[in-house]
């Protein structure tokens, strides 16, 4: 049965908005060519979107003015403001962006170990509110929070996880209570995968697995362009993956003895020291796994960069041993998912770059019959915050573009 006129208009409007978001600004002629719609239909939808306050004229195409056909239409960027939070065990970072995803303000707040829950939460929320004011936002439309641990796939709530501070859960609740905004929570490694998929190493790959190598270790799985979170929200908790070469096996309460014990930052630092490679920085504390960190624990990344710059065989030996370890976990994931591509993200993955990626790929070819490309992440520790901005923007667009559905 053909769509009703109102449904057809809604579909056309949303298509135009998405094109303006992705490729804009555009002229009416460009919209006509991209959508395949007639010129009168495009003229009508542009008028509707302007009246709704979603689209406006931002200039003219060409070097000379040529009338209405030369008008460039774009999304009204300040139609909504968004906030993205990267919540770590030792602090919070926030970015406030407009509807186009352009960052208007940034701030960060360290939270020392032992800080009581209430003061930590109050300071973090106050920081978000100050950043919003600094961006010129009267209010926030959508907020996306990237946090370590498990996110309940049904309720969307951050679950209790051993080893994480209590203020994490309370911060999310307080943001929901205090801000007139939609607040969404996502596992931080998943957000890193979103960022690498749209603007980083996984651009052009709709199916891949991302390994976060940082203070902790985690993975994200994207199949056919969709994040796969698992039945309990725990897909990708590879820090708990039993692998050979550790002193024990992991438990339900802690990932010691799992893959984390081989490639977490403390393990990488110790491996480097054993090969005579300087680590620099401060070693991070052991975690519960699944940890995408900002550039807060540079010791492991420093060691990888030092090994790459080392003129002796020590650097090669260290990188070879590290690649052996990474490949063990990657081979298990590849055997189950066959993603065709693995992205080594986080500060260690970025520091290792193409050299470490090539070493891991070569070892994977020996361990698995499934052809797998290994790429180095390009966004480093900032991938979580970048992914949170994208998630907040998606939430705002879904709500604001809803009248066009």
C-alpha positions as CSV (number, residue, x, y, z in Angstrom):
1,X,0.0,0.0,0.0
2,X,1.5,3.4,-0.9
3,X,2.4,5.8,1.9
4,X,0.0,8.5,2.8
5,X,0.9,12.1,1.8
6,X,1.8,12.9,5.5
7,X,4.0,9.8,5.8
8,X,5.7,10.6,2.6
9,X,6.4,14.1,3.7
10,X,7.8,12.8,7.0
11,X,10.2,10.4,5.2
12,X,11.4,13.1,2.8
13,X,12.0,15.6,5.6
14,X,14.0,13.2,7.7
15,X,16.1,12.2,4.6
16,X,16.8,15.8,3.9
17,X,17.8,16.5,7.5
18,X,20.2,13.6,7.5
19,X,21.8,14.8,4.2
20,X,22.2,18.3,5.6
21,X,23.7,16.9,8.7
22,X,26.2,14.7,6.9
23,X,27.0,16.7,3.7
24,X,25.6,20.2,4.3
25,X,25.3,22.9,3.7
26,X,23.5,22.1,0.5
27,X,21.5,24.0,-2.1
28,X,17.9,23.0,-3.1
29,X,19.3,21.6,-6.3
30,X,21.9,19.5,-4.5
31,X,19.1,18.2,-2.2
32,X,17.0,17.4,-5.3
33,X,19.9,15.4,-6.9
34,X,20.8,13.6,-3.7
35,X,17.2,12.7,-2.7
36,X,15.8,12.1,-6.2
37,X,12.8,14.2,-5.3
38,X,11.1,16.7,-7.6
39,X,12.0,20.4,-7.4
40,X,8.6,21.4,-6.0
41,X,8.8,18.7,-3.3
42,X,12.2,19.8,-2.2
43,X,11.0,23.5,-2.1
44,X,8.1,22.4,0.1
45,X,10.2,20.4,2.5
46,X,12.9,23.2,2.8
47,X,10.1,25.6,3.7
48,X,8.7,23.2,6.4
49,X,12.1,22.6,7.9
50,X,12.8,26.4,8.1
51,X,9.4,27.0,9.8
52,X,10.3,24.3,12.3
53,X,13.5,26.1,13.1
54,X,15.7,23.2,12.0
55,X,17.2,24.6,8.8
56,X,18.2,28.1,7.8
57,X,20.1,29.8,4.9
58,X,23.8,30.0,5.7
59,X,25.1,31.6,2.5
60,X,25.1,31.2,-1.3
61,X,27.1,28.9,-3.6
62,X,29.4,30.1,-6.3
63,X,31.3,33.3,-6.6
64,X,28.3,35.4,-7.7
65,X,24.8,35.6,-6.3
66,X,22.4,33.8,-8.5
67,X,19.1,34.1,-6.6
68,X,17.1,31.5,-4.7
69,X,18.7,28.5,-6.4
70,X,22.1,29.5,-5.0
71,X,21.0,29.6,-1.4
72,X,22.8,27.2,0.9
73,X,20.8,25.5,3.6
74,X,22.3,24.1,6.8
75,X,21.2,22.7,10.1
76,X,20.6,25.3,12.8
77,X,23.6,24.4,15.0
78,X,22.4,26.2,18.1
79,X,19.0,24.6,18.0
80,X,20.2,22.3,20.7
81,X,23.3,22.0,22.9
82,X,24.8,18.7,24.0
83,X,27.1,17.5,26.7
84,X,29.5,14.6,26.6
85,X,31.1,13.1,29.7
86,X,34.1,10.8,30.0
87,X,33.9,9.4,33.5
88,X,37.1,7.7,34.8
89,X,38.1,6.4,38.2
90,X,40.1,9.5,38.9
91,X,38.1,12.2,37.3
92,X,35.6,13.5,34.7
93,X,36.0,15.3,31.4
94,X,33.2,17.2,29.7
95,X,32.7,18.7,26.3
96,X,29.7,20.8,25.3
97,X,28.8,20.8,21.6
98,X,26.2,22.2,19.3
99,X,23.8,20.1,17.1
100,X,26.5,19.8,14.4
101,X,28.8,18.2,17.0
102,X,31.2,21.2,17.1
103,X,32.7,21.6,20.6
104,X,31.9,24.9,22.2
105,X,33.4,24.3,25.6
106,X,35.6,21.8,27.5
107,X,36.5,21.2,31.1
108,X,38.0,18.5,33.3
109,X,37.9,17.7,37.0
110,X,40.2,15.4,38.9
111,X,38.6,13.3,41.7
112,X,41.2,12.1,44.2
113,X,40.9,8.6,45.6
114,X,39.0,8.6,48.9
115,X,36.8,11.6,47.9
116,X,33.4,11.1,49.4
117,X,30.5,10.5,47.0
118,X,28.5,13.6,47.6
119,X,31.3,16.2,47.1
120,X,32.5,14.3,44.0
121,X,29.1,14.4,42.5
122,X,28.4,18.0,43.3
123,X,31.7,19.2,41.9
124,X,31.2,17.1,38.7
125,X,27.6,18.4,38.1
126,X,28.7,22.0,38.8
127,X,31.5,21.6,36.2
128,X,29.0,20.5,33.6
129,X,26.7,23.4,34.3
130,X,29.6,25.9,34.1
131,X,30.8,24.4,30.8
132,X,27.2,24.7,29.4
133,X,27.1,28.4,30.4
134,X,30.6,28.9,28.9
135,X,29.3,27.5,25.6
136,X,26.4,29.9,25.6
137,X,23.8,27.2,26.2
138,X,20.7,28.2,28.2
139,X,20.0,24.5,28.7
140,X,21.3,21.2,27.5
141,X,19.1,19.0,25.3
142,X,21.0,15.7,25.5
143,X,23.8,14.4,27.7
144,X,25.9,11.2,26.9
145,X,28.0,9.7,29.6
146,X,30.8,7.2,28.9
147,X,31.6,5.1,31.9
148,X,33.6,2.0,32.7
149,X,31.6,-1.1,33.8
150,X,28.4,-2.7,32.6
151,X,25.4,-0.8,31.3
152,X,22.1,-2.6,31.8
153,X,20.8,-3.1,28.2
154,X,17.1,-2.8,29.3
155,X,17.2,0.1,31.8
156,X,20.3,1.8,30.5
157,X,21.6,2.2,34.0
158,X,25.2,1.8,35.1
159,X,25.5,-1.4,37.2
160,X,27.5,-1.8,40.3
161,X,30.9,-3.1,39.5
162,X,33.6,-4.1,41.9
163,X,36.6,-1.7,42.0
164,X,34.7,1.4,40.6
165,X,33.9,4.3,42.9
166,X,30.4,4.8,44.2
167,X,30.2,8.3,42.9
168,X,30.0,7.0,39.3
169,X,26.4,5.7,39.7
170,X,25.3,8.7,41.8
171,X,26.7,11.1,39.2
172,X,24.4,9.7,36.5
173,X,21.4,9.8,38.8
174,X,22.2,13.4,39.8
175,X,22.6,14.5,36.2
176,X,19.2,12.9,35.4
177,X,17.6,14.7,38.4
178,X,19.2,18.1,37.9
179,X,19.4,18.7,34.2
180,X,16.4,19.2,31.9
181,X,18.0,16.9,29.4
182,X,17.9,13.4,28.1
183,X,20.8,11.5,29.8
184,X,22.1,8.4,28.1
185,X,24.9,6.1,29.5
186,X,27.1,3.9,27.4
187,X,30.2,1.8,28.1
188,X,33.2,3.8,27.4
189,X,34.8,1.3,25.1
190,X,31.7,1.1,23.0
191,X,31.8,4.9,22.6
192,X,35.4,4.6,21.5
193,X,34.3,2.2,18.8
194,X,31.6,4.6,17.7
195,X,34.2,7.4,17.3
196,X,36.7,5.2,15.5
197,X,34.0,4.0,13.2
198,X,32.7,7.4,12.2
199,X,35.9,9.4,12.3
200,X,38.9,7.2,12.9
201,X,40.6,3.9,12.0
202,X,37.4,1.9,11.4
203,X,36.0,4.4,8.9
204,X,34.5,2.4,6.1
205,X,34.3,-0.8,8.1
206,X,30.8,-1.7,9.4
207,X,32.0,-5.0,11.0
208,X,35.0,-4.9,13.3
209,X,36.2,-5.5,16.9
210,X,37.9,-2.8,18.8
211,X,40.5,-3.6,21.5
212,X,41.1,-0.8,24.0
213,X,44.6,-1.0,25.3
214,X,45.1,1.4,28.1
215,X,45.0,1.4,31.9
216,X,42.6,-1.5,31.6
217,X,41.7,-3.6,28.6
218,X,38.3,-3.9,26.9
219,X,36.7,-4.6,23.6
220,X,33.7,-3.4,21.6
221,X,32.0,-5.4,18.9
222,X,30.3,-3.7,15.9
223,X,28.5,-6.0,13.4
224,X,26.9,-4.5,10.3
225,X,27.2,-1.0,11.7
226,X,25.5,-1.9,15.0
227,X,27.1,-2.1,18.4
228,X,26.5,-5.5,20.0
229,X,26.2,-5.1,23.8
230,X,25.3,-8.7,24.8
231,X,22.4,-10.0,26.9
232,X,23.7,-8.3,30.1
233,X,25.6,-5.5,28.5
234,X,28.9,-7.2,29.0
235,X,30.0,-8.0,25.5
236,X,33.7,-7.1,25.2
237,X,34.8,-7.7,28.8
238,X,37.9,-9.4,27.5
239,X,39.9,-8.5,30.5
240,X,38.3,-11.6,32.1
241,X,39.3,-13.8,29.1
242,X,41.3,-16.8,30.3
243,X,44.5,-17.0,28.3
244,X,47.7,-18.9,28.6
245,X,50.8,-17.1,30.0
246,X,49.2,-15.8,33.2
247,X,49.8,-16.9,36.8
248,X,46.2,-17.9,37.5
249,X,42.7,-17.6,36.1
250,X,40.2,-14.7,36.5
251,X,37.2,-14.8,38.8
252,X,33.7,-13.2,38.6
253,X,35.0,-10.5,41.0
254,X,38.4,-9.6,39.4
255,X,40.2,-10.1,36.2
256,X,43.6,-10.9,37.6
257,X,44.8,-13.9,35.8
258,X,42.8,-13.0,32.7
259,X,43.8,-11.2,29.5
260,X,44.1,-8.0,31.6
261,X,47.1,-9.5,33.3
262,X,48.9,-9.7,30.0
263,X,48.1,-6.4,28.3
264,X,46.9,-4.0,31.0
265,X,49.2,-1.0,31.5
266,X,50.9,-2.5,34.6
267,X,51.7,-5.7,32.7
268,X,53.0,-3.8,29.7
269,X,55.2,-1.6,32.0
270,X,56.7,-4.7,33.6
271,X,57.2,-6.4,30.3
272,X,59.1,-3.3,29.1
273,X,61.2,-3.1,32.2
274,X,62.2,-6.7,31.7
275,X,63.5,-5.8,28.2
276,X,65.4,-2.8,29.4
277,X,62.9,-0.3,28.0
278,X,62.1,2.9,30.0
279,X,58.5,3.4,30.9
280,X,58.4,6.9,32.3
281,X,55.3,8.3,33.9
282,X,53.4,6.6,36.7
283,X,52.0,3.1,36.6
284,X,48.3,2.8,36.9
285,X,46.5,0.7,39.4
286,X,45.0,-2.6,38.5
287,X,41.4,-2.4,37.5
288,X,38.4,-4.6,36.8
289,X,39.0,-4.7,33.1
290,X,36.9,-3.1,30.3
291,X,38.7,0.2,30.9
292,X,38.9,2.8,28.2
293,X,41.0,5.5,29.8
294,X,41.9,9.1,28.8
295,X,45.6,9.8,28.5
296,X,45.8,9.5,32.3
297,X,48.2,6.6,32.5
298,X,51.0,7.2,30.0
299,X,53.5,4.7,31.3
300,X,52.6,1.9,29.0
301,X,52.3,4.1,26.0
302,X,55.6,5.8,26.9
303,X,57.2,2.3,26.9
304,X,55.8,1.5,23.5
305,X,57.0,4.8,22.0
306,X,60.5,4.3,23.6
307,X,60.7,0.8,22.1
308,X,59.9,2.2,18.7
309,X,62.6,4.7,19.0
310,X,65.2,2.3,20.5
311,X,68.1,1.6,18.2
312,X,69.0,-1.8,19.6
313,X,67.3,-5.1,19.5
314,X,65.7,-4.5,22.9
315,X,62.8,-2.5,21.4
316,X,62.1,-5.1,18.8
317,X,62.1,-7.8,21.4
318,X,59.7,-5.9,23.6
319,X,57.3,-5.1,20.8
320,X,57.4,-8.7,19.6
321,X,56.5,-10.0,23.0
322,X,53.7,-7.4,23.4
323,X,52.3,-8.4,20.0
324,X,52.4,-12.1,21.1
325,X,50.3,-11.2,24.1
326,X,47.8,-9.0,22.2
327,X,47.4,-11.7,19.5
328,X,46.4,-14.3,22.1
329,X,43.3,-12.3,23.1
330,X,42.6,-11.2,19.5
331,X,42.7,-14.8,18.3
332,X,39.9,-15.8,20.7
333,X,37.7,-13.0,19.6
334,X,38.4,-13.6,15.9
335,X,37.6,-17.3,16.3
336,X,34.1,-16.5,17.7
337,X,33.2,-13.4,15.7
338,X,35.2,-13.4,12.5
339,X,35.1,-9.6,12.4
340,X,37.6,-9.3,9.5
341,X,39.1,-6.3,11.2
342,X,40.6,-5.6,14.7
343,X,41.3,-2.0,15.7
344,X,44.0,-1.5,18.4
345,X,42.7,1.6,20.2
346,X,43.5,3.5,23.3
347,X,46.8,5.2,24.2
348,X,48.8,2.0,23.8
349,X,47.2,1.1,20.5
350,X,47.8,4.6,19.2
351,X,51.4,4.7,20.4
352,X,52.2,1.3,18.8
353,X,50.7,2.6,15.5
354,X,51.1,0.7,12.3
355,X,54.2,-1.2,13.6
356,X,52.4,-2.9,16.5
357,X,49.3,-3.4,14.3
358,X,51.4,-5.2,11.7
359,X,53.1,-7.4,14.3
360,X,49.7,-8.4,15.7
361,X,48.3,-9.1,12.3
362,X,51.2,-11.3,11.4
363,X,50.7,-13.4,14.5
364,X,47.0,-13.6,14.1
365,X,47.6,-15.1,10.6
366,X,49.6,-17.9,12.4
367,X,47.0,-18.4,15.1
368,X,43.8,-18.3,13.1
369,X,42.7,-19.4,9.6
370,X,40.3,-16.4,9.4
371,X,41.8,-13.5,7.5
372,X,41.9,-10.5,9.8
373,X,43.2,-7.0,9.2
374,X,44.6,-5.2,12.2
375,X,44.5,-1.4,12.2
376,X,45.9,1.1,14.7
377,X,43.4,3.4,16.4
378,X,43.8,7.1,15.5
379,X,41.9,8.9,18.2
380,X,43.8,7.8,21.3
381,X,42.3,8.5,24.8
382,X,40.1,11.2,23.3
383,X,38.0,8.6,21.5
384,X,35.6,8.1,24.5
385,X,34.7,11.8,24.6
386,X,34.4,12.0,20.9
387,X,32.1,9.0,20.9
388,X,30.0,10.5,23.7
389,X,29.5,13.7,21.6
390,X,28.3,11.6,18.7
391,X,25.9,9.7,21.0
392,X,24.5,12.9,22.5
393,X,24.0,14.3,19.0
394,X,22.2,11.2,17.9
395,X,19.9,11.4,20.8
396,X,19.1,15.1,20.1
397,X,18.6,14.4,16.4
398,X,16.2,11.5,17.1
399,X,14.1,13.8,19.3
400,X,14.3,17.0,17.2
401,X,13.8,15.3,13.9
402,X,10.9,13.2,15.3
403,X,8.3,15.6,13.9
404,X,9.7,14.7,10.5
405,X,9.2,11.0,11.0
